[in-house]
Amino acid sequence: MDTPKDGKTPNLSAEEQHDVDKNQPPRAAVLHEIIRTQGDQELERSIAALWWSALAAGLTMGLSLMAMGLLNSRLPDGEHFKVIASFGYCAGFLAVILARQQLFTENTLTAVLPVMTQPTLNNFGRLLRLWTVVLGGNLCGTLLVAYVMLNLPIFDSKTDLAFLEIGRKVMENHASQMFAKGIVSGWMIATMVWMIPSMESAKMWIIILITYLMALGDFTHIVVGSAEVSYLVFAGELPWKDFWLVFAGPTLAGNIIGGSCIFALISHAQIRSESGPPKKGADQAPDSRGREEK
């Protein structure tokens, strides 16, 4: 049998070829445009809408601290049980992302792509406005939930001790480690955001996979970590100076660099470097007369 010159499998019907085209994964440019459009919509939202959504996200992220503390306090001691308890870290991310609340580290990718596409002063101003409001709302939410978890009679003493141990574990890192681990964490969240549009049906599993790996690696995250570390502050074990200078500042810088300066910049450069029109059949559908749409 002669091999077709174009390398395609012979004897495919038009319907079968359509099925092949339909099941092709989206090109990187398509993912880029989906995320850029989402980011542009976020940049257009009012300050009030951003603030309340970000505050809700901060409160919701307390679920990660709560779940890890509950699991740690109820599982036997031992490193292999810590592997199970790390699943609790996923809880806050699942709730926030599925509820479409504003999470700062998501915006290190989504809101940055419109600015990279059109780097105008107006777009930079819109980005700084969004980052300021969302980060402020996230931190207010996490600080509030940590204060409530500590001061209201909600959990037993064993669980309270587990919350303290989680915060102590974070503060075992010095500032440079917070920064380095924050870069990895920011890059991982950006990877997750990039993956979701191409596999929307597996969205929940993508979130669980990425955030569980973050927990196993003890990578620092500005929003989750602010709940964990502020719990120590409210308990009187840590001064606010260390919260801001040792944890928050280096972690925030690392998250931004990992999400924006590394992942977003490289992903945008990849799209800008692509040349040539889309392949026929993969991105262009034939019209009712069998001709390609112009």
C-alpha positions in Angstrom: 0.0 0.0 0.0 1.3 3.4 -1.0 2.0 5.8 1.9 0.2 9.2 1.5 2.6 12.1 0.8 1.1 14.1 3.6 1.8 11.3 6.1 -1.9 10.9 7.2 -3.5 7.6 7.8 -5.3 6.5 4.6 -9.0 5.7 4.1 -10.3 8.0 6.8 -13.8 9.3 6.1 -14.6 13.0 6.4 -16.4 12.3 9.7 -13.5 10.4 11.1 -11.1 13.2 10.1 -13.4 15.7 11.8 -13.2 13.6 15.0 -9.4 13.7 14.8 -9.4 17.4 14.4 -11.9 17.9 17.2 -9.8 15.8 19.7 -6.6 17.7 19.1 -5.3 19.5 22.2 -5.6 23.3 22.0 -2.5 25.2 20.8 -0.5 27.1 23.3 -1.7 30.3 21.6 -5.3 29.3 22.4 -4.5 28.8 26.1 -2.7 32.1 26.1 -5.7 33.9 24.7 -8.1 32.2 27.1 -6.1 33.3 30.1 -5.3 36.7 28.7 -9.1 37.3 28.2 -9.8 36.2 31.7 -7.1 38.5 33.0 -8.5 41.5 31.1 -11.9 40.8 32.6 -10.4 40.8 36.1 -8.6 44.1 35.4 -11.9 45.7 34.5 -13.6 44.7 37.7 -14.4 47.4 40.3 -12.4 47.8 43.4 -15.4 46.8 45.6 -16.0 43.6 43.6 -12.3 42.7 43.8 -12.0 43.5 47.5 -15.0 41.4 48.6 -14.0 38.5 46.4 -10.4 38.7 47.7 -11.6 38.9 51.3 -13.8 35.8 50.8 -10.8 34.0 49.3 -8.6 34.8 52.3 -11.3 33.5 54.7 -11.7 30.4 52.5 -8.0 29.7 52.4 -8.2 29.1 56.2 -9.7 25.7 55.2 -6.1 24.6 54.3 -4.8 25.4 57.8 -8.0 23.9 59.3 -7.8 20.7 57.3 -4.1 20.1 57.9 -4.5 20.8 61.6 -7.4 18.4 62.0 -5.6 15.7 60.0 -2.4 16.1 61.9 -4.1 16.0 65.3 -6.1 12.8 64.5 -3.4 10.8 62.7 -0.6 9.0 64.6 2.8 10.6 64.7 5.2 9.7 62.0 6.5 11.0 58.7 4.4 8.7 56.6 1.2 10.0 58.2 2.4 13.6 57.4 2.1 12.6 53.8 -1.6 11.9 54.3 -2.1 15.1 56.3 -0.6 17.1 53.5 -3.8 16.5 51.5 -5.5 19.0 53.8 -3.5 21.8 52.1 -5.6 21.3 49.0 -8.9 22.2 50.7 -8.5 26.0 50.6 -7.3 26.0 47.0 -10.1 23.8 45.8 -12.8 25.9 47.5 -11.3 29.3 46.3 -10.7 28.3 42.7 -13.9 26.4 42.1 -15.8 29.3 43.7 -14.0 31.7 41.4 -12.8 33.9 44.2 -9.8 36.2 43.8 -6.5 34.6 44.8 -3.4 36.8 44.5 -1.1 34.1 43.2 -3.5 33.2 40.3 -3.3 36.9 39.3 0.5 36.7 38.9 -0.3 34.9 35.6 -3.9 35.9 34.4 -3.6 39.6 35.1 0.0 39.8 33.8 -0.7 38.4 30.3 -2.8 41.4 29.2 0.0 43.7 30.3 2.6 41.7 28.4 0.5 41.8 25.3 0.0 45.6 25.6 2.6 47.0 27.9 1.0 50.5 28.3 1.1 52.7 31.4 -2.6 52.3 31.8 -2.3 48.5 31.8 0.5 48.6 34.4 -1.7 50.9 36.5 -4.6 48.5 36.3 -2.4 45.6 37.2 -1.0 47.4 40.3 -4.5 48.3 41.3 -5.7 44.7 41.1 -2.6 43.3 42.9 -2.9 45.8 45.7 -6.7 45.2 46.3 -6.5 41.4 45.9 -3.4 41.0 48.1 -4.9 43.3 50.8 -8.2 41.4 50.8 -6.5 38.0 50.9 -4.3 39.0 53.8 -7.2 40.5 55.8 -9.2 37.4 55.3 -6.4 35.0 56.4 -5.4 37.1 59.4 -9.1 37.2 60.5 -9.6 33.5 60.1 -6.4 32.7 62.0 -7.5 35.1 64.9 -10.9 33.4 65.1 -9.5 29.9 65.0 -7.2 30.7 67.9 -9.5 32.8 70.1 -12.9 31.2 69.7 -13.6 27.8 71.5 -13.9 25.9 68.3 -11.1 23.2 68.4 -9.7 21.0 71.1 -6.3 21.5 72.6 -4.7 18.8 70.4 -5.8 20.5 67.3 -4.7 23.9 68.5 -1.2 22.5 69.1 -1.3 21.1 65.5 -2.0 24.6 64.2 1.0 25.9 66.1 3.2 23.2 64.8 2.3 24.0 61.2 3.2 27.7 61.7 6.5 26.7 63.4 7.4 24.4 60.5 7.0 27.4 58.1 9.2 29.6 60.3 12.0 27.1 60.3 12.9 28.6 57.0 15.1 31.8 56.9 14.3 34.7 54.6 16.3 33.4 51.6 14.6 30.0 51.9 11.2 31.7 52.0 12.1 33.6 48.8 13.4 30.5 47.0 10.6 28.3 47.9 8.2 31.1 47.0 9.5 31.2 43.5 8.7 27.5 43.1 5.3 27.9 44.6 4.5 30.8 42.3 5.6 28.9 39.3 3.5 25.9 40.3 0.4 27.9 40.7 0.9 29.6 37.3 1.4 26.1 35.8 -1.9 25.0 37.3 -3.7 28.1 35.9 -2.2 27.4 32.5 -3.3 23.7 32.5 -6.9 24.2 33.6 -8.3 25.6 30.3 -7.0 22.6 28.3 -8.5 20.1 30.8 -11.5 21.7 32.3 -13.1 18.3 33.0 -10.1 17.4 35.2 -9.9 20.8 36.9 -10.4 19.4 40.4 -7.6 16.8 40.0 -5.2 19.4 38.6 -5.7 21.6 41.6 -5.2 18.7 44.0 -2.1 17.4 42.2 -0.3 20.8 42.1 -1.3 22.0 45.6 -0.5 18.6 47.2 3.0 18.7 45.7 3.3 22.2 47.1 2.5 20.9 50.6 4.9 17.9 50.3 7.7 20.2 49.2 6.9 22.8 52.0 6.9 25.5 49.4 5.9 28.9 50.7 2.7 30.6 49.6 1.8 34.1 50.6 -1.9 33.5 51.2 -1.9 30.1 52.9 1.3 30.9 54.8 -0.2 34.1 56.2 -2.9 32.1 58.0 -0.3 29.6 59.3 2.3 32.2 60.5 -0.2 34.8 61.8 -1.6 32.0 64.1 1.8 32.1 65.8 1.7 35.8 66.0 -1.7 35.9 67.7 -0.6 33.1 70.0 2.3 35.3 71.2 5.1 33.1 69.8 6.2 35.4 66.9 6.6 39.2 66.6 4.9 41.0 63.7 8.3 42.1 62.5 9.3 38.5 61.7 5.9 37.9 60.1 6.5 40.7 57.6 10.3 40.6 57.2 11.1 36.9 57.4 7.9 35.4 56.0 5.6 37.8 54.1 8.1 40.0 52.2 10.4 37.3 50.8 7.5 34.9 50.1 5.5 37.6 48.2 8.6 38.5 46.1 9.2 34.8 45.3 5.6 34.2 44.3 5.6 37.2 42.0 8.9 36.2 40.4 7.9 32.6 39.9 4.4 33.3 38.5 5.0 36.5 36.6 8.7 37.0 35.8 9.4 33.3 35.0 6.2 31.4 33.9 4.2 34.2 32.4 7.1 35.8 30.7 8.3 32.5 29.2 4.8 31.5 28.1 4.2 34.9 26.5 7.6 34.7 24.7 6.7 31.3 23.4 3.5 32.7 21.8 5.3 35.7 20.4 7.9 33.5 18.8 5.4 31.3 16.9 5.1 32.2 13.3 3.0 31.2 10.3 -0.7 30.7 9.9 -2.6 28.0 11.8 -2.7 24.6 10.2 -5.6 23.9 8.0 -8.1 21.6 9.5 -6.8 21.9 13.1 -7.9 25.5 13.7 -10.1 26.3 10.7 -13.5 24.6 10.2 -14.9 24.0 6.7 -18.1 25.9 6.0 -21.3 24.3 4.7 -20.0 24.5 1.1 -16.9 22.5 2.0 -14.6 25.5 1.7 -12.4 26.9 4.4 -13.7 30.0 6.2 -11.6 33.0 5.5 
